[in-house]
Amino acid sequence: MCGYSCAHYDLQKVQSLKSKAKDEKELLKLINEHILWCGTWIRKKNIIYSRCTKCGCPLVQKYKLDVDPIFCLCSLGWVRAIFSEAFGNVRVELSKSLMRGDEYCEFHVVLK
């Protein structure tokens, strides 16, 4: 739930972007341009993914908090909130995580 709380302001942006976009491709482009994230979102068929070489959590970035995989769950919730608002029912997966020892974080948003 903390990811949903962090997404509150961004959800309003998504609603605005959604009303401006002519299709899903343009909506994803607008999300990349207007919603701060640690990587670029790329769509391949029904999966949207992003790789980050630094943690996307603003608390970790701003306050230099100790790394803990619990922050990944918050980011997962944020991603789910953003993309559920943008594209409807989605499933979100974290396949790699810096905080779990991987070289980067990788999120997958599966469109249903």
Order of alpha helices (4+ residues) and beta strands (2+ residues): alpha-alpha-alpha-beta-beta-alpha-alpha-beta-beta
